[in-house]
């Protein structure tokens, strides 16, 4: 069996390495629509998570209940000019929110140290735009997380679920073989970004957007309830076709070892 060695891991940010439960954008989305006369729920706001934030706002405005409510309040259908205006308003709101939700997820630094000790390159992509990440990156750096590159939603002509950001990251990291790359993400668009680039994909269940729990809420959950929540998150992320699922990034080393143990031939059998 031909051996396989993982050369790079490309992480998502919120819900994956920082911000347990991906809390930062949620209140901002709810407040954004509230400012314009619409009451939306956290659950509604979470549905398009992982998309670039302009497209996230567009997708929210196209949800049937929200679309009908927008037309009722504003007397006209929701359109892309509204998305443009809301996006400009949203960016500073989200940038302010991330300051309070930038804590690294437990085990993230240990996992990164384990990867680097094996010579694995560390990259990242995100649904946040560059303006928001200019706030996030220094906060993560002070805690010790500094990936070798960061691709933001507005850095390239196409973002998630397009593989463009993944391919750009691989090029910057000097890794040519997709089967030697693992994408770790907590959203369907982010997982598809990795899969469409031909890489291994790992879905994050407990700390991600699919459940939206805080770390304290997850830690307080019983083992039996955790099993049900994992199943719920796994179903929610099934559209991303992940190769593996983990609770948090702390569990990634075991997955890397499992992938490498399967050998290079396993990649064609996915």
MOHU-V931759 format. One record per pair of residues at least 6 apart in sequence whose ideal C-beta (glycine too) atoms are under 7 Angstrom apart, sorted by the first residue. I is the first residue (numbers start at 1). J is the second residue. D is the distance in whole Angstrom. If there is no record, write none. Layout:
{{I:J:D} {I:J:D}}
This chain:
{{1:263:4} {1:265:6} {2:263:6} {2:264:4} {2:265:6} {3:263:6} {3:264:7} {4:179:7} {4:259:7} {4:260:5} {4:263:5} {4:264:4} {5:180:7} {5:260:6} {6:120:6} {6:180:6} {6:182:6} {6:256:5} {6:259:6} {6:260:6} {7:120:7} {7:121:6} {7:175:5} {7:180:4} {7:181:7} {8:120:6} {8:121:4} {8:123:6} {8:170:7} {8:173:5} {8:175:4} {8:180:7} {8:181:5} {9:115:6} {9:120:6} {9:122:6} {9:182:5} {9:184:6} {10:123:4} {10:124:6} {10:125:6} {10:166:6} {10:169:5} {10:181:6} {10:183:5} {11:17:5} {11:124:5} {11:147:7} {11:184:5} {12:125:7} {12:126:6} {12:184:6} {12:185:4} {12:186:6} {12:190:5} {13:124:6} {13:126:4} {13:128:7} {13:136:7} {14:22:5} {14:24:6} {15:21:7} {15:22:3} {15:186:4} {15:204:7} {15:207:6} {15:208:4} {15:209:5} {16:184:6} {16:185:6} {16:186:5} {16:204:5} {16:208:7} {16:249:6} {17:104:6} {17:105:6} {17:108:5} {17:145:6} {17:249:6} {18:102:5} {18:103:6} {18:104:6} {18:105:6} {18:140:6} {19:101:4} {19:102:7} {20:105:5} {20:207:5} {20:214:6} {20:215:4} {21:207:7} {21:211:7} {21:212:5} {21:213:5} {21:214:5} {22:49:6} {22:186:7} {22:208:6} {22:209:4} {22:212:7} {23:101:5} {23:214:7} {24:94:7} {24:97:5} {24:98:5} {24:101:4} {25:94:6} {26:42:5} {26:45:5} {26:46:7} {27:97:6} {28:90:6} {28:93:4} {28:94:5} {28:97:5} {29:45:4} {29:60:7} {30:40:6} {30:42:6} {30:45:6} {31:93:7} {32:86:6} {32:89:6} {32:90:5} {32:93:6} {33:40:5} {37:73:4} {38:66:7} {38:69:5} {38:70:6} {38:73:6} {40:60:7} {40:66:6} {44:60:7} {44:63:6} {44:66:7} {45:60:7} {46:209:6} {46:212:6} {48:56:5} {48:59:4} {48:60:6} {49:187:5} {49:209:4} {50:127:5} {50:160:6} {50:187:3} {50:188:6} {50:189:4} {50:190:5} {51:59:6} {51:127:6} {51:160:6} {51:189:5} {52:127:5} {52:153:3} {52:154:7} {52:159:4} {52:160:7} {53:87:7} {53:90:6} {53:94:7} {53:127:6} {53:128:7} {53:129:6} {53:153:6} {54:83:6} {54:87:5} {57:83:5} {57:86:5} {57:87:6} {57:90:6} {58:80:7} {58:83:5} {60:66:6} {61:67:6} {61:70:6} {61:78:4} {61:82:6} {61:83:7} {67:78:5} {70:78:4} {71:77:5} {91:129:6} {91:131:5} {91:132:6} {94:132:5} {95:131:6} {95:132:5} {95:135:5} {98:132:6} {98:135:6} {98:136:5} {99:135:7} {102:136:6} {102:139:4} {102:140:6} {104:140:7} {104:143:5} {104:145:6} {105:207:5} {105:248:6} {105:249:6} {106:248:7} {106:250:6} {107:248:6} {107:249:6} {107:250:2} {108:145:6} {108:249:5} {109:144:5} {109:145:7} {110:250:7} {111:249:5} {111:250:6} {111:252:5} {111:253:6} {112:122:6} {112:145:7} {114:253:5} {115:122:6} {116:122:7} {121:148:6} {121:173:4} {121:175:6} {122:147:5} {122:148:5} {123:147:6} {123:148:6} {123:149:5} {123:169:4} {123:173:5} {124:147:4} {124:149:7} {124:150:5} {125:151:4} {125:165:4} {125:166:7} {125:169:6} {125:193:7} {126:133:6} {126:150:7} {126:152:6} {126:153:7} {127:153:5} {127:160:6} {128:136:7} {128:152:6} {128:153:6} {129:152:5} {129:153:5} {129:154:4} {130:152:4} {130:154:6} {130:155:6} {133:150:6} {133:152:5} {137:150:6} {148:173:6} {149:169:6} {149:172:5} {149:173:7} {151:165:4} {151:168:6} {151:169:6} {153:159:5} {156:164:5} {156:165:6} {156:168:6} {158:164:5} {159:165:6} {160:189:4} {160:190:6} {160:193:5} {161:189:4} {161:192:4} {161:193:5} {161:196:6} {162:193:7} {163:193:6} {163:196:4} {163:197:4} {165:193:6} {166:183:7} {166:193:6} {166:194:6} {166:197:4} {166:199:6} {167:197:6} {170:181:6} {175:181:6} {178:197:6} {178:198:3} {178:199:5} {179:264:7} {179:267:4} {181:199:4} {181:200:7} {182:199:6} {182:200:5} {182:202:6} {182:256:7} {183:191:7} {183:193:7} {183:194:3} {183:199:5} {183:201:5} {184:202:5} {184:204:6} {184:249:7} {184:252:6} {185:191:5} {185:194:7} {185:203:7} {185:204:7} {186:203:7} {186:204:4} {186:207:7} {186:208:3} {186:209:5} {186:210:7} {187:209:6} {188:237:6} {188:239:5} {188:240:4} {191:201:5} {191:203:6} {191:237:7} {191:240:3} {191:241:7} {191:242:5} {192:240:5} {194:201:4} {195:201:5} {195:240:7} {195:241:6} {200:243:5} {200:259:6} {201:240:7} {201:242:5} {201:243:5} {202:242:6} {202:243:7} {202:244:5} {202:246:6} {202:252:7} {202:255:6} {203:237:5} {203:240:6} {203:242:4} {203:245:5} {204:246:6} {204:248:6} {204:249:7} {205:211:7} {205:230:5} {205:233:4} {205:234:6} {205:245:6} {205:246:7} {205:247:6} {206:218:5} {206:247:4} {206:248:6} {207:248:4} {208:233:7} {210:233:4} {210:236:4} {210:237:6} {211:229:6} {211:233:5} {221:229:7} {234:245:6} {243:270:6} {244:255:5} {246:252:6} {246:255:6}}
